[in-house]
Amino acid sequence: MTHPVETTLTSLPAAVENERILVVLVQSPDEGSHVEMRQQSFGEGIGWFTQSTIRLEPGQIASLKSALGRASNGNQAAPRLPREFSQVAPSTWQPRLVHADSA
């Protein structure tokens, strides 16, 4: 049995300092690939831990990208997102190695 390989794509900071959303690509030879969005909290003495996980299949990612990037819906203009949704704040999170398999 081969273990899945997880690659952190990004970390989205929350409004409070001790919470974040981690976006992870999970690749498994047995199950294929999917993306997980993990709502995490930080606990003293524990570190970051996952509160909940949403699994998104490749088709769902494509639909989400389409929904977020859609400028119009046929003849009817789609509602515009507020300006803050188009501005990306610089990330203060830096990746760190938490597990490595040696060859």
C-alpha positions, 0 to 999 in steps of 0.5 A: 500500500502506497501512502498518499503524497500531500502538497500544500498549495497555499495557506489562507489566513483568517480574520483571527491570528490562530486560524487558517484555511490550508489548501492541500493537493492529495495524490494517491496511486490508489485513489487518484488526486483531489484537493482538500480545504482544511480549516485549522486552528493553532493551540499552544503546545499542540501547534496547527490542527485540523478542525474540518476538511472539505474534499474537492474532486477535480471536476469540482475544482473546475466548477469552483474556478468557473464560478469564481471567475465568471464575468457574465451569465448569458445576457444577464450580468453576474453579481460582482464580488466586492473589491476586497475579493480581488485583492490578495494580501501578502502571505505571512505563512512560510512552509516548513517540512513536517514529515519526510520519507527517506529513500 
